[in-house]
Amino acid sequence: MIKLDILSDPICPWCYIGKANLDRALQANPDHPFVIEWHPFQLNPTMPREGMDRREYLETKFGGQKGAVEVYGQIARAA
């Protein structure tokens, strides 16, 4: 068996897409040699405990509304 350690932020859309793709690949190959161990990883440890407005966060992170729309368009296509 091969141990596969995966670090993932459960609220990250790319992490979710990656997990869904991995799940499909493993299901399609039930005799795979992997033992999966999931580890939490916080992509933004400076996020306030109370959170923040999602639109404001994304526009700040991706350089404005246009950048946020572009990135989430990529996410939608990948999903």
C-alpha positions in Angstrom: 0.0 0.0 0.0 1.0 3.6 -0.7 0.1 6.2 1.9 -1.3 9.3 0.3 -1.3 12.3 2.6 -3.6 15.1 1.5 -3.6 18.6 3.0 -6.9 20.3 2.3 -8.9 23.3 3.3 -12.5 22.0 3.5 -14.0 25.4 2.4 -11.6 25.8 -0.6 -13.5 25.2 -3.8 -10.4 23.9 -5.6 -9.8 21.5 -2.7 -13.4 20.3 -3.0 -13.0 19.8 -6.8 -9.8 17.9 -6.3 -11.4 15.7 -3.7 -14.3 14.9 -6.0 -11.9 14.1 -8.9 -9.8 11.9 -6.6 -12.9 10.1 -5.3 -14.0 9.4 -8.9 -10.6 8.1 -9.8 -10.4 5.8 -6.8 -13.9 4.5 -7.4 -13.0 3.8 -11.0 -10.0 1.9 -9.8 -11.1 0.0 -6.7 -7.8 -2.0 -6.6 -5.7 1.1 -6.2 -2.7 0.9 -3.9 -3.5 4.0 -1.8 -4.3 4.5 1.8 -5.6 8.1 2.1 -5.0 10.2 5.1 -6.6 13.7 5.1 -5.1 16.6 7.0 -6.7 20.0 7.6 -5.0 23.0 6.2 -6.2 26.6 6.7 -5.5 28.6 3.5 -6.2 31.9 5.2 -5.2 31.7 8.9 -5.7 35.5 9.2 -9.4 35.3 8.5 -11.3 36.9 11.4 -13.1 34.4 13.6 -16.4 36.0 12.8 -15.6 35.8 9.1 -16.2 38.6 6.6 -18.4 39.5 3.7 -17.7 36.9 1.0 -17.8 39.4 -1.9 -15.5 41.8 -0.2 -13.1 39.0 0.6 -13.0 37.7 -2.9 -12.7 41.1 -4.6 -9.8 42.0 -2.2 -8.1 38.6 -2.8 -8.4 38.7 -6.6 -7.9 42.4 -7.4 -11.5 43.6 -7.7 -14.8 42.4 -9.0 -13.4 41.5 -12.5 -10.7 39.3 -11.0 -13.1 37.5 -8.6 -15.6 36.8 -11.4 -12.8 35.5 -13.6 -11.5 33.1 -10.9 -14.9 31.9 -10.0 -15.7 31.3 -13.7 -12.6 29.0 -13.8 -13.9 27.2 -10.7 -17.4 26.8 -12.3 -15.9 25.4 -15.4 -13.7 23.0 -13.5 -16.6 21.8 -11.3 
